[in-house]
């Protein structure tokens, strides 16, 4: 699919999100969370291009969420908190990335998982600071000096999420079509040849890793502003598993895939929990199994194949 077609689909999707949020007010919360998780999965998409899967990116999600929670006590302005949380997540990603990019495949994934679980333990054990499993309630936050609360606050956070989704999606689309994207694909298929060409696979993967950490940081900040409550569960392995689940569900063939997967995941979970309160995980599992069996390319793969057939 051409870049123009993807751009048109992205803007059409943004209009659809706004229309749904207006027509069904309770969907504003669900769609904002879906956009946030789509952002985090967009970062994982970069790593998937290199054939690497992180099972611990919830670490950056949680770090950013707690950054917003603590930072709001001193500087309650959302326009400062969100970028600061993303930058802090990127700095930690740089620090951790210098270590993990030396490894590949299962070792890469498990190291990320281990570090995420260490952070989870720290959040739980330092009760005097983090309140343990009870978490922290977000203090009042403002946007351009106005309180970020009520219906106007919900629309504002949804707007921030949409802008970040479109901006990061465009940047990732450009990056994947650039020499960086080709080098990432080279790591997956012919890493040794990259070395012979004078391109450092570690540096290429590190750049993608830091970018993915920043996007996960943006996602964590949005989740904190939406839920107004952060807990250590944000860094638990199940949260990282959700992100990988969404990546598979949406498909890695386009930057739109992560957001398709996130929307499908959140909507399926909401309706499954309402219909099968004690078995909604089973419904999600069956959905994933169906996608793997009947649409291995994910939801985006289904759309792309139908467009080609037409």
LINJOWO-V762051 format. One record per residue. N is the residue number from 1. OMEGA is omega in degrees with one decimal (* if undefined). D_CENTER is the distance of its C-alpha to the mean C-alpha in Angstrom with 1 decimal. Layout:
N OMEGA D_CENTER
N OMEGA D_CENTER
//
This chain:
1 -177.7 23.1
2 179.0 24.0
3 -180.0 21.8
4 179.7 23.8
5 178.5 23.1
6 179.0 19.3
7 178.7 19.7
8 178.5 21.9
9 179.6 19.6
10 -179.9 16.7
11 175.7 19.1
12 177.0 20.6
13 178.3 17.3
14 177.9 17.0
15 178.9 20.6
16 178.2 20.1
17 179.8 17.4
18 -179.4 19.9
19 178.9 22.7
20 179.8 21.3
21 178.8 20.4
22 -176.7 24.0
23 -178.4 25.7
24 -172.5 24.1
25 -176.8 23.4
26 177.8 21.8
27 179.6 19.0
28 179.4 17.8
29 -176.9 16.1
30 -177.7 14.6
31 177.2 13.4
32 177.1 11.9
33 179.4 9.8
34 177.9 8.9
35 179.3 8.1
36 -180.0 5.9
37 175.4 3.9
38 176.3 4.7
39 179.8 3.8
40 -179.7 1.2
41 176.1 3.7
42 175.8 5.8
43 178.2 6.3
44 177.3 7.3
45 177.3 9.4
46 -179.8 11.4
47 178.4 12.3
48 177.4 13.2
49 178.5 15.5
50 179.4 17.3
51 -178.8 17.6
52 178.3 15.6
53 177.4 13.2
54 175.7 11.7
55 -177.6 12.3
56 -177.7 11.7
57 173.6 8.4
58 176.0 8.7
59 -177.2 11.4
60 175.1 9.6
61 -177.5 7.9
62 179.1 11.5
63 -179.9 13.2
64 179.9 12.0
65 178.5 12.7
66 175.5 16.1
67 177.9 16.7
68 -178.4 16.6
69 179.7 18.8
70 -177.4 21.3
71 -179.2 21.2
72 178.3 22.0
73 -178.4 25.3
74 -178.7 26.5
75 -173.0 24.7
76 -177.7 23.5
77 -176.5 22.5
78 -179.1 18.9
79 175.3 19.3
80 -176.1 19.9
81 -175.7 17.6
82 178.2 14.3
83 178.7 15.2
84 178.6 16.8
85 178.8 13.9
86 179.5 11.8
87 179.7 15.0
88 176.7 15.7
89 178.2 12.5
90 178.9 13.5
91 176.5 17.0
92 177.0 16.2
93 177.2 14.2
94 -179.2 17.4
95 -179.6 19.6
96 -178.1 18.0
97 178.0 17.4
98 179.8 21.1
99 -170.8 21.8
100 -178.1 19.3
101 175.7 19.7
102 -174.2 23.2
103 -177.3 22.3
104 172.8 21.2
105 -171.6 20.1
106 179.4 20.5
107 176.6 21.4
108 -178.5 18.2
109 -176.8 16.1
110 176.6 18.5
111 176.8 18.8
112 178.1 15.2
113 -179.2 15.6
114 -179.4 18.9
115 177.2 17.7
116 -179.7 15.0
117 173.7 17.9
118 178.7 20.2
119 176.8 18.1
120 179.4 18.0
121 178.4 21.8
122 179.8 22.3
123 -179.3 20.6
124 -172.7 22.8
125 -179.1 26.0
126 -172.9 26.2
127 -177.3 27.1
128 -178.7 29.2
129 -173.5 26.2
130 -175.8 23.2
131 173.4 25.3
132 -176.8 24.0
133 178.7 22.6
134 177.8 23.7
135 -176.5 21.0
136 174.8 21.5
137 -177.7 22.1
138 175.8 20.8
139 179.3 23.9
140 -178.7 24.7
141 179.6 22.5
142 173.4 23.8
143 -173.8 22.8
144 176.5 25.5
145 -179.0 27.8
146 -178.3 27.5
147 178.9 26.2
148 -175.4 22.7
149 177.8 24.0
150 -177.8 25.2
151 179.1 24.5
152 177.7 24.4
153 178.5 21.7
154 178.9 19.5
155 -179.4 20.1
156 -180.0 19.4
157 175.9 15.9
158 178.2 15.1
159 177.6 16.6
160 -179.9 14.6
161 180.0 11.3
162 179.9 13.1
163 179.5 14.4
164 -180.0 11.3
165 -179.4 9.8
166 -178.1 13.2
167 -179.3 13.8
168 177.3 10.8
169 179.1 11.4
170 -179.6 15.0
171 179.7 14.7
172 178.5 12.9
173 178.7 15.5
174 -178.2 18.2
175 -178.5 17.1
176 178.6 17.1
177 -177.7 20.5
178 174.6 21.9
179 176.8 23.6
180 178.7 20.5
181 177.3 19.0
182 178.9 22.3
183 176.9 22.5
184 176.8 19.2
185 178.3 20.7
186 177.4 23.8
187 -178.1 22.3
188 -171.7 21.7
189 -174.3 25.2
190 -175.8 27.6
191 -179.7 26.5
192 179.8 30.1
193 176.7 31.0
194 177.9 28.5
195 179.6 30.4
196 -179.3 33.7
197 -179.9 32.5
198 178.0 31.8
199 -178.7 28.0
200 178.4 26.4
201 -179.6 23.7
202 179.9 22.6
203 179.1 22.2
204 -179.7 20.3
205 178.1 17.8
206 178.1 17.7
207 178.9 16.8
208 -178.3 13.8
209 179.4 12.8
210 177.9 13.2
211 179.2 11.3
212 177.6 8.2
213 178.3 9.0
214 -179.6 9.6
215 174.6 6.4
216 176.8 4.9
217 175.9 8.3
218 -180.0 8.2
219 179.4 5.6
220 178.6 8.2
221 179.8 11.0
222 178.4 10.5
223 178.7 10.4
224 179.9 13.5
225 -178.2 15.2
226 -176.7 14.8
227 -178.0 15.9
228 179.7 18.2
229 -179.6 18.2
230 -179.7 16.3
231 177.6 17.3
232 -179.7 17.0
233 178.5 15.5
234 -179.6 12.1
235 -178.0 12.7
236 -174.6 14.6
237 179.9 14.3
238 177.5 13.8
239 175.1 10.4
240 177.5 9.5
241 176.4 11.6
242 -178.0 9.7
243 177.8 6.6
244 176.4 9.5
245 -179.0 11.4
246 179.1 9.1
247 179.0 9.2
248 -177.9 13.0
249 -177.1 13.5
250 -177.5 12.2
251 -175.4 13.7
252 -176.7 13.2
253 -177.8 16.1
254 177.5 14.6
255 177.4 11.8
256 -177.6 12.4
257 -179.8 11.8
258 -178.6 8.0
259 173.1 9.0
260 180.0 12.2
261 -179.0 10.9
262 178.9 8.7
263 179.1 11.9
264 -179.2 14.2
265 -176.8 12.7
266 179.9 13.0
267 177.3 16.3
268 -179.6 17.7
269 -179.4 17.0
270 -177.5 18.6
271 177.5 21.6
272 179.6 22.0
273 179.8 22.1
274 -176.5 24.6
275 -179.3 26.7
276 -172.0 26.5
277 -176.1 25.8
278 -176.7 26.7
279 -177.1 25.3
280 177.2 21.9
281 178.1 20.3
282 178.7 23.0
283 178.5 22.1
284 178.5 18.4
285 179.2 19.9
286 177.7 22.4
287 179.5 19.9
288 178.5 18.1
289 178.6 21.5
290 179.1 22.7
291 -178.7 19.9
292 -176.5 20.7
293 -171.5 24.4
294 -180.0 24.8
295 -176.9 21.9
296 177.1 20.7
297 -179.6 18.9
298 -179.0 16.7
299 179.0 16.9
300 177.4 16.8
301 177.2 19.4
302 -179.1 21.6
303 -178.3 21.5
304 -179.0 22.3
305 178.8 25.1
306 176.7 26.6
307 178.3 26.7
308 -179.6 28.4
309 179.5 30.8
310 * 31.7
//
